[in-house]
Amino acid sequence: MTELPKTFDPAEIESRWYGHWEDKGLFAPERPGADPWTLVNPPPNVTGSLHIGHALDNTLQDILVRHARLKGKDARWVVGTDHAGIATQMVVERQLNAKQQKRTDFTREEFIAKVWEWKEESGGEITQQLRRLGCSMDWTNERFTMDEGFSKAVLKVFVELHKQGLIYRDKRLVNWDAKLGTAISDLEVETKDVKGSFWRLRYPLEDASGFIEVATTRPETMLADMAVAVNAGDERYTALVGKKVRLPITGRLVPIITDDHADPELGSGAVKITPGHDFNDFEVGRRAGIEARDMLNMLDAKARIIQTADGLIPDDLLGLDRFEARKVIVQRLKDDGVLIPHLDKEGAEHDAEPRTIATPFGDRSGDVIEPWLTDQWYVDAATLAKPAIEAVRSGATKIVPKSWEKTYFNWMENIQPWCVSRQLWWGHQIPAWFAEDGSIYVAETEAEAQAAAGEDVALTRDPDVLDTWFSSALWPFATMGWPDADVKAAGRYPNDVLISGFDILFFWNARMMMQGLHFMDEVPFKTLYLHGLVRASDGQKMSKSKGNVVNPLGLIDKYGADALRFFMAAMESQGRDIKMDEKRIEGYRNFATKLWNAARFCQSNGIGASTTLEPPSAELAVNRWIIAETVAAVQSLDLALVDLRFDEAANTVYQFTWSRFCDWYLELIKPVLQGEGVAGADETRAVAGWVLDQILVMLHPFMPFITEELWSKMGPRSHELIVASWPMADARALDPEAAAEVDWLIRLVSEVRAARTELNVPPGARLPIHVRDASGETADRLQRQDAALARLARVDQASGEVPAGGALQIIVDEATFVIPLGDVVDLDAEKARLAKAITAAEKERDALAGRLGNPSFVERAKPEAVDKARADHAEKAAEAERLSAALARLG
């Protein structure tokens, strides 16, 4: 046994133990014959740093993997980082810009070499930060989505899907980020409400007999209009269907067509159709028989005006940025008398009506997203989604909380083709080669493509790269060595559980389901656990712009990793977000200190490491009671972890450790340990050491550092705690008789203590206690627990008649306990004080009740004000009840 320092110092312990675990290979111990258990972490971006969401996500994962390891399983937590195509390219380009350089100053190969150089020097900072959190990941098999083995898997998947017709090239509208110069997915688009304008225009009929009124929030797109749509049931336009209008500025003649997209109840009922620059219009155009290849495109990759196929855009507009062009076009429409002025409430004319417009922005660039017509590679997601839908319906994969299933089904059943090509240099370059005649050859290597095309055919490789999520969708099996290794035979696929934030359900989780089922013919994970967001203390979403972002590393510096981890677990309730509460984290640091001091008490009383996994034999009721309480705690903890109820699991081990072990058991055994006329010291030391060991093992998944330190200091060990054995929840150890006796003692001591406090009895005063109407069982208990009662309640058992004068009375079960107060308390003054306090508490209680009974307050006040009033009312009601009980005890 090594004496513990007086002060618990998390920082020193954390750095020392993590290095020890990693150096000894304890995160993936060799366990031949053990059942494999595998978990993969959502690979953080190689550009990333630890944020509070990572802290939650990885804490929950580490709890499960440490628990599985303690249960004797061959537990492996796969770790790695994602190459993060857009984010990483942006980082390196910013570095170049700082040196007055840009990407295009280099060849593609030279630029990629610079990215790899950055990755080796600066990438992966987050992996060091995950170590600080205590994540027990298998660093010996760390993966990267661009490493050689993973890249091989990506190429194979692309080629196989293309052979099967599930990857194809198509011309469609995409979300185009002009600032980044690439397509992005729907999930990478953030829609924000911005102040904009609504312009109304007159489109003259070809025969000059009139006009059709249309409206738009993007007047510049009229340069590529190809139709005007009206509803077939709109009688105002029946005679005009099939005729043409002549567009202002370009003079293009476009037909008036019918489509249900035009709503007769909205505006004029007529809609301008620009299929090459609007997602709804694209579908209208296709229904009207316009092929994608024939749709007009009026923007280049930087969202500048370019000439359309018919050459009708005036030269002075060419080259203008889309928003600059908007100003010029609006002025020209106004000058030509085409713009219909908007009249405000005062009757004044304006060019447009002010409107709040839902506008799409790129989540990384912050630029307004432009629907842009271009050739891209697509995955037939609808076909791949069918088995993934059925897997959840059948229970092959269970989603927790179950409430997320509806969202999953809704998205998967309405899934659109997945655009997987990106116009970047960093990433997995698409394994497709183009010939001059338009033929495309898809193969894993250039040699294979050339052989398919013929030696005389010149080939050029597609410069685009794959969407980052395409490669990370292979994470559960590509990280295990697929396609070279049979990961199913090795028991590493499917993974046992996947934990992620709900915000990547479609980005990542659903796509892993699709790819895993298609290539492995089995679900990638048996359980998908989706946790909520960590919000600011006021419930707002954290963001840099709001200045409410919390740095988990700062919290670790202040309170230790164990306290932060325990906070995350204790607050993680299925289906709910977490509100940051630094006071709670401080409270869990205090919990760690409480455990530390309990271990020091044990050391000072000769209590050390247990030598047995099974509970020691015990005769004393207090020892039989704590053994039974330990087993019950293990049972509750096991059930909570199986159900992924992290808050229940944390609360179970917290309450047992703090209340049962520290507050009661250690106090109850002091008379035994200190020889106050009670036998059984050796038995008690053995039991106390065993219970403390069980606590350290149960608490280890939540608080790995302090538990490992205490484990090592309590006596000689054959192994570290991280690879110890999980406690056995043996129901045979439950002892109803001992439980009843000690629970009776705790109730009696608690009642006496509460009464002493309420009546202002001096803490040091020792008082006699008499008992009336006691059963034989209670009399026996009083005899056995005399020393504990004397120490904990500061009362001495007395016999004979109760002296005259004031006394307090306590009823526990059938017995009445009478404690004469003698001269210790001024009874009259005390009764007066209690009566006055009761009146004050009842007055406040009733006032709050009246307030809460007023519908005007409940409906109009802020929710937090109503909640506070309810909490205050409950507090005052309890206070009045408690004081009344204290007064009644005085008889």
N, C-alpha and C positions, 0 to 999 in steps of 0.2 A: 504494500500500500504506500502510495506517495502522497504526502500531505498537500492538500490543495491550498493555493494562495487565498488570502482573505478576500481579494477582489476579483470578480469575474471580468476578464479582458477579452472580448470577442475577437478583436483584430489579430492579436498574436496567435490565438488558437486557430482561427480560420486559415491563415496563410500556411501554418505549419502542417495542419492535418490534410489540407487539399493536396499539397505536394507529396505527402506520404502516400495517400491513396493512389494517386496517379502513378507515382514512381514504382509502386509495388504491383501495378496492374490489377487493382481490386475492383475496377469498374466493369471488368469482364472476366471474372475469376474462372479458372479452368474447373469445370464441373462435369466430367464424363458421366454420361448416363442420366443427367438431370434433364427435366423437361425444359425445352427452349421457351423463352418468353421474350418477345421483341417489341420494341416501340421505336418509332422514328420521329425525330423532332421536325416540325415545320422549318425547313432550312432558312435561316435569316439571310437577308441580302448581305453580300460580302462587303458592301459599303456601310452596313448598319452599325448602330451602337445600341446598347441595352436601354430599352425604355420600359415603362411600367407594365405595358402589355406583355412584353417578353418575360418580365419577372413573374407575372401571374402564370402565363402559359407554361414556362419551364419549371416553376415550382410544383405545379400540379403533376407534371410528367415525372419529376424526380421523386415525388412521394410514391407514385405507383411503381417505379422501377426499383427503388430502394426496398419497398415492401416485398416485391416479387423476389428480390435477391435474398432477403431475410427468410422468405418462405422456402428457400433452397432451390429456386429455379435458376436455370442458366439464362439469367436476365441480361439483355443487351439493349442499350439505348443508342441508336444510330445517330451520329451527329455529323453535321456538314453545313456548308453554306451554298447559297444560290448565286450564280454569276450575275444575276440582276442586269440584264442587257441594257436597258435604257439608263438606269440609275448609275451604273458603273461607267458607261460611256460618257455620261454628263460630268462625272467627277473628273475623269482624265482630261476631257476637253476643257474644263474650267482651269485645270492646272496648265494646260498648254496656252490658254488665253492669257493667263497671268504672265507668260513669257513672250507675249505678242506673237503667239503661234496659233495655228488652227489645224484641225484634223486633216483637212485636204492638202496641207503642206507635205503630208507624208503619204507613202503608199499604204494600202490596206494592211499589208504584212508588217510594215514598220509601226503603224499605229497599234495594232494588236500586240506587238511586242512590248510597247510602252504600257499597255493595259496589264499585261502579265507582270511586268516589272513593278507596277503600282500594287498589284495584288500581293506579290511576295513581300513588299516593304510595308504596306499600310493596310491591306485587306485583311479581314478576319479579326479586327479589333474586338468584335463582339464575342468571339470565342474565348478570349481572355476574360471578358466580363462575365460570361456564363460560369466560368470557374469560380469567380468571386461569389456568385450566388450559391455555389455548392453543387452544381449539376454534375451528377455522376455518369457522364457520357463516356462512350467507348472511343477515346481519342486515338487509340492505336489504329482505328479504321475510319478516321475522319474522311469524309467525301466532299467533293466539289462538283457541281453540275457541269463543269467543263473539263473534269479530269479524263484521262484516256479511256478508262473503262466505262465511265458514264456516257461519254461521247459515242462510244461504240453502240451502246444500247439505244441512244437517240436516233442514230442513223438507221439502225435496223428497224425500229418502229416506223419511221417515216417511209422507208422503202416498202415494208410489208403493207402498211395501210394504203399506199399508192397502188400496189399490185392488186389489192382487194377492192379498189375503186372507192375507198373511204377517204382518200386525200386526192384533191383535184385542184386545177387552176381555173379561176373564173374572174370575169370582170363584174364587179359589184361596187356599190357604195361602201366606203369604210369611214370610220372616225379618223380623220386625218389631223395630226398635230403638226401644223406648219412650222412651229418653232423648232421642234425636234426633227421634222422631216420624215415622219414615219406614221404608219397606221397604228392605232391602239385599239384595245378591246372596249366593248360597252362597259365592262366593269372598271375600266381605268378612266372613265369619264365622270366628272362631278358636275351635277346640274345645280346652278345657283340662280336665284332671282336677281336680276339686274334691271336698272331703270333704262328703258329703251323707248322706241317710237313705233307707231303703227301708221303706215302711209297708205292712202287710197289712190288708185290710179284709174284713168279711163283708157281702155284698150279699144280703138276704133274698129268697126267692122270693115271688112275688105271693100265693100261697096259704098262705104262712107254714109250709110243710112242711119248710123247710130253708133253706140259703143256699149261695151260691157265693163262694169265696174269690178275691179279686183282689189285686194288689199294684201299688204306684206310687211313683215318686220325686217326683211333683207332685200331692199329694192335693187341692189346690184345684181342679184341673181336673174333679174328679168332679161339680162343679156343672153341667157341660155334657155329661156322659156321655149317649150315645145308644144304647149297646148293650153287651153282654158277648159276646166271641167265644170259641169253643172250636174245637178241631180236629175235623173231621168224622170222623176215625178214632179219636178218643178215646172209648172205650166208657163211661167214667165219666159222660159227659154226654149220651149218646145220647138218653135219655128226657127230657132237659130242653130239647133244642133246640126252639125255637118258643115256649117258655114265656117268662115275663117275671120280672124282678126289680124290687123297689121300692127305689129309691136312697135312702140315708140323707139327711137334711137337706132335700132338695127333694121327696122322695116321688114323683119321676117314675118311671113304669113304662117299662122299656126291655126290648127282646127279647134273648133268647139266640140268637145266630146262629153259623153255622160259617164259618171262614175259615182258610186255611193260615198266616196270620200268627200264630195261636195255636200254640205249640209244646208238645206234651204233656210234653216232658222238662224244661220250665222252670217252676219254681214249681208252682202248682196246675194249670197248663195252661189257665187261664181268664184272659182279658185284658179290662180295661175299655177301651171304645172312645169316644174324644172326638174326633170327626172335625174339629171346628173349632179344635183346639188341639194337634194332633200330626200330623206328616207321614205316618207310617205309618197312623195311624188314619183320616186323610183318604182314603187309598186303600181301606182296608177299608170305610169308609162308602160310597164310590162303588160298590164291588163289591156292597154290600148294597142298592143302589138308592136311596141317600139323595143327593138333588141338593145341590150346593154351596149353593144359595140357601136350603135348608131346614136346613142344619147350624147348630147353636146356637153363638152367640158370647157369652162371659161376661166379656170384657175390653174396655175402651175403648182409645184410642190411647196412653194413658199407663200401660197395664197395671193399671188399677183395675177392681174388680168392678162389672159393670153387670147389669141385669136381662136374662134371656134371653127369647126370643119367647113362651115359655109362662108367664112370670111366676112361676116357682116358687122363685126364690132369695129367702130371707128378707131383709127390709128392713135388718136390722142388719149384714148383710155388704156391702151396696151401698156403693160408694165407697172400700172398703178397697184398699190396695195389694196386689198379688198375694202378696207374701211375708208381709205382715201378716195377710192373710186365711188363709194357710196355717196359721199358729199357731192362729188362732181355730177353724178347721175341724178340725184335729187334736184339739184339746181337746174339741170338741163330739162328734166321733166316739168319743172315749174315754169321755166321759160317757154316751153312748148305748149303750155296750157293743159297738160295731161294730168298734173297733180291736183287732186281734189282737196281744197283746204279744210282743216278741222276748225270748227267753231267751239270756243270754250263757253263757260257759263255766262260770261259777260258779252258774248257775241263777237269776241275778237277772233281774227283768223290766224291760224298757225299752219305750218307745212304738214305737221303730223300730230296724231293724238298720243299723249304720253301714256306708256304702258309699262307694267312690270312684266318682264319676259324671262321665262325659264331658259337659261343659256348654258350650253355644255362647255366645260373647261377640261383641259388635260390635267390629271391629278398631279403630274410631276412638273410640267412646264408652266402651268397656270395660263396657257394660251387658249383662246376661244377655238373650239374644235370645229372643223369644217367637214361636212359630208362631201367626200371626194370620190370620183369614179376612177377606179384603177384595177389593174390585174393583180390578184393576190392568190395565195394558196389557202385552201379551205379544208377543214375536216368535216365529214358528214357526222356531226355530233348527234343528230336525231337517231341515227342507227345505233351508235355506240351507247346512247343513253338508255335504250330499252332494257338491256340486262341489268344496268345499274339501278333502274327504277324497281325492277322485280326483286333485286337483292334486298332492298330495304323493305319492300312489301312482305317478302317471305320471312324476314327476320334474320337472313344470313348476315346482314350488317344491321346492328341496332344503333339508332341515333338517340343520344341522350343530351338534353331533355327531349322527350318524344314530340313535344310541341313544334320542333323544327322540321318534322317530317312533312308537314303540309307545305312549308316553304320550299323544301327540297323537291317534292313532287311537282309543284306548280312550275318551278323553273325548268326542271328536266323535261316535263311533258310539253313545254312550249319552247324548247331550246332551238336556237338558230344556228346556221352553219358557223363554224368557228374559224375565224381568220387567224392563221398561225404564222404568217410571214410579217417580218418587220424590216424596215429599211434602215438597218444599222450595220455597223462593222463588227461589233463585239457580240458574240453569241455563236450558236451552232449554225454554220452556213448551210443553207438548204442543199441537199445532195441531188441537184437537178442541173442538167446541162442543155443549152439551147443550140439548135442548128439553125443555119441561115434560112432554111425553108420553113421555120416555125415549129419543127418537130422538137419534142422534149424527151430527154432520156433521164430517168431517175434510177440511181444506183448508189451503192454504198461507197464506191470508189470511182475515180475518174477513169481508171483503166476499164472497169466494167461498163461504164457508160460509153466509152469509145468503142469497145468491142461490139456493143449493141448497135451503135450508129454506123460502124464501118470505119476502117482506117483512113479513108480519104475525106471523111466529113469533119469539117472544122467545128469544134464545140466551144461554147462559152458558158462558164458556170454562173448560175443564178447568184447575183451578189447579195441577195437578202438573207437574213438569218431567221431562225425560228423564235416565236414568242417564248419568253422565259417559262411560262406556265406549261408549255408543251413538254419541256424536259423535266420540270419538277413533278409532272403528273406520273412519271415513272419511278419516283423516289422510293416507294416501298419495296420494289424488287430490283431495280437497277443498282441500288446501294449494296445489295447483297451479292452482287457478282453476276447477275443475269446480263447477257444471254449465255455466258461461258459456264456458269454454275447452275446446278439444279437446286434452286433455293427452296422449292417446296419439299424436296426430299430431305433437305437439311433442317426442316422444321422452322425456317425463318420467314416463311410466307404461308398464310397471311399473318400480318402483324396482329398482336393481341388487342391493341387499342390505339386509337389516334386521338390526340387532344389538340384542339386548335380554337382560335377565336371564331365566332360565327361569321365574322366579316370575310373570311376566305372560304366559306362553304362552296361557293361557285367557282371562284378563282382556282382553287386547289383540290378541296375534298372531293367534289363531284367528278372532277377530271381524273383523279386517281382511281375513283370507282370505275369509270369508263375504260381507262387503259388497262387497269389491273385485271378486270374481268375479261377483256378481249385477248390479252396476251398470256395471262396465267390461268384463265378459265376458273378463277376463284376470286372472291372479294379481297381487296388489299388489307382490310382490317375488320375485325369482328365487331368492334364497338367504335363509334365515332362520338366523342364527347365535345360538345360545343360550349365554351364558356362565354361569359359576357364581357363587357368593356370595363376598364377601370376608369372611373370618372372623378372629376374634382370633388372636393368635399361638399360643394353646393349642388352636385348632381349634373353639372355641365360637362360636356365632352371636352377633354383636354386638347388644347391646340397652342402652338407657339404664338399665334396672333392674339390669343386671349391672355397669354402669360401665365397659364395655370398648369403648365406641364411639370410633373414631379420626376426628379432624377432618382431612380432606384439606387444608384451607386452612392449618392449622397445620404440616402437613408441607411444603407449598409454601413457607411462610415460612422454614422451617428448612433445607430442602435444595434448593429450587427446583422449579418445575413439571416441568422436563425429567427430573430424577431420579425424581420420583414417577411420571411417565408411563412411563419406561423400566421401572421396577419392575413396573407393571401389565402391560405387554406381556410382559416376560420371565417372569412368573409365570402368565400365562394359558395353561393347557394344556387342550385340549378335554376336556370332561366332568369336570373337577375344580374344586373350590373353591380359593380363594387364601387362604393364611395370611399375615396381616400380619407383616412382619419389617422393623422400622425399620433394622436393621443393613444389610439389603440395599439399602434406599433410600439410606443413607449411602454404600454402596459404589458406587452408580450416580452419586452426586454426585462421588465420587472419579474415576469414569470420565470425567465431563464435564471435570474438572480436568486429567486426563491428556491429553485431546484438546486442551484449551486450551493446555497447555504444549507439546504437539507442534507446534501452529500457531505458537507463539512461537519455537520452535527453527527452524522453517522460515523464518520471517521473518528471523531473525538470520543465516541462511545463504543469503539471497538467493532463497529459494523463494517464489513468489507465485502469483497466480491463473493458471489454465491458460487458454490461448487457443483450445483445440480440444476438441470433444466426443470425437473419436477419440483413442486413445492415441498419444503421440509415438513416433517411431521410436527404437529403442534397440539398442545393441550389447552393453553390459555385461550379464552374466548376471543380476546382482542386479536390474537394471531390467526385463529381460525377465521375470524371475520375478515381481516385484511386479505388473506389468501382468497377467500370467496369473492371479495370485492375486486381483486385483481383479475380473476377468471371472468367475472361478469364484464369488466371493462374490455378485456380482450375480445369477448364475444361481440359486444356492441361495436367495437372498432372494426372487427372483421366484416360485420354486416354492412357497416357504413362504407367501407372501402370497396366492397363488392358492388354496391349500388352507386359508387362514385359520388357519395354524399360527403364531400370534403369538409363542409362546415360541421356536420354531425361528427365526423371522425375527429376533427381537431377539438371540438367541444368535449367529446368523450375523454380523450387523454388529458385535456386541460383540467376538467373537473376532478377526475380521479387523482391526478398528481397534486393539485393545489389543495382541494378540500379533503379528500379521503386520506391521502398519505401525509402531506405536510401539516395540514391544520389539525387533523384528529389523531391519526395513528401515531405520529412521532410524539405528540403530547401525551397520548394514553399510555405509551410504553415508558415514559420517563421514570415513573416510580419503580418499574421493573428493572430498568437499566441502572438506576442509581440506588438500588438496594433498600428501598423504603418499605421493607417488610413484605415484599412480594417475590415469590420464587419464579424461576423460569427465564433468567437473564440470557443463558446460552441459547435456549430455544428462540427467544425474541431476537437476538442478534442474527441468528441464521435466517429467520423469517424476514426480518427487515432488509437484510442484504439481498435476499432473493427478490423481494418486491421491488427494491430500487433497481435491480437488474432488469426486471420486466418493464419497468417504466422507461428505462433508457432504450430498450429495444423498441417498445411501442412508439416512443417519441422520436426515435432516430429518423424516420422518413420525413418528418416535419422539421426537426431541428438537428441536423446531422453533426454539427460541429461541437456544440456543448455536450451532446450525449457521448460522442466518441472520446472526448477529453475526460469526462467523468468515468467512463468505462475503463479507460486505461489507468486511472489513478486510484481506483477502488481496490486494486489487488492484482496479483499475477493473472495473466490471461494467455490462452493458447492461440488466440486470433483476435483481430480487430472487430469492433462492433459491426462495421459495415457488412461483414460476412458471418455474423452470429446467426443464431436460430430464433425464429419467431416464436413467441410464447404459445403454449398449448392451451386451448380453451376447453379444458377438461371439466365437464359438468359435474363429475364426481367430487370436485373440490368445493362445490357450493354447499354451504352449511347454514340452513335456515335457523337453527337454534342459536348459533353464535351471532348471526346477523341480527336476530331479534334482540339479543341481550345488549349488543353494542349500540344498535340503533336506539334502544331505550335509554342507555347511558348518555348518548349524544343529545337526545331530546331533553333529558333532565338537566344536563349541564347547560344547554342552550337556554332553557327557560329560566334557570337561576341567574345566568349571566345577564339575560335581557332584563329581568326584574331588578337586579342590582343597579344596572345602568339607568333604567327609567326612574328609580327612586333615589338616585344620587348617593348610593351606598359607597363609601370610600373604597377604592380598589384593594387596598391592603387589609381591610377589615375581615377578620375571620368570624363566621357566625355559626351558631348551632343550627341543626336541621332536624326536625321531628317528622315522623311519618305516621299517618292515620290510614286505616282500612287497607293496609298492604296485604297482598296475597303472599302465600308461602314462597312463590317464585320471585316476587319482588324483594322479599326479605333476603332470600339467598343472593340475589343480584347485588343488593346493597352491601352485603358482607364481602362478596368477591371484589366489588369495585370501590371499596372504601377508599383506598389510596388514590385512585384516579379521581374520584369525586372531590376528595380533599384538595388535591393539587389544582384541578381545573376549575372548580366552582368556589373554592375557598370556603367550604362549609365542613363542619365536623358533625358526624352523626351523634345525636343525643337521645337519651331515653327519658322516661318519666313524663310528668305533666308539662305542658307548654306554659312557660311563665306568663303571668298576666301582663297586659300591655299590648302595644301594637305589634303586629306581625304580618308578613306577606304570605300568601298562600298560592301554591302551584299544584295543579292537577295534572298528573301524567298517568294515563291508563286508569286503573281503578283506585290508585293511591293519591292521597292529598299530602303534600309536603308543606310543612309550616316552618317558617324561619322568623323567630322573634327578632325584632329590630332593636329592642332595648333603647339605649341612649345613642345608638349610632346615627339615627335619623330623627329629626324633629317631625313627628308624624303630622301634626296640625299644619305646620308650614308646608310640608310636602303635599298634603291633600289639597291645600289651597293652590299651590303651584300647578299641580296636575289639572285641577278644575279650570284654572285660568287658561292653561295651554290647550285643553280640550275645547273650550269655548272659541278660542282664536282659530284653531284648526277647523272646527265645524263651520265657522263663519266664512273662512276662505273657501272651504269645500262647497258650501251652498252657493256662494257668489259665482264660483266657476261653473257649477251645475246650471245656474240660471243663464249664464252666458252661452253655454253649450246648447241649452234648450231653446235659444233664440235662433230661428231659421235665418234671419238676416245676417247674423255673425257667421254661422257655419257656411252659408252659401257665398258670402262676399269676401270674407277674410282670406288672406293667403293660406294655402294648405299648411305651411309650416307653423303659422300662428294657431290654427285649429289643433294641430297635432300637439303643440306645446300646452295649450289649454287642457287638452285631454290628459296629458301626462301629469300636469300640475294637479288636476282634480283627483286623479288616482292617488297621487302622493299624499295630498291632504286628507283624503278619505282614510287611507291606511294609517296616517299619523293619528287621526282622531280615534280610530279603532284601537290602536296600540296603547295610547295614553289612557283610554277608558278601561282597558284591560288592566293596566298598571294600578289605576285607582281602585278597581274592584278587588285586586289582590290584597289591598290594605284592609279590606273588610269594613 
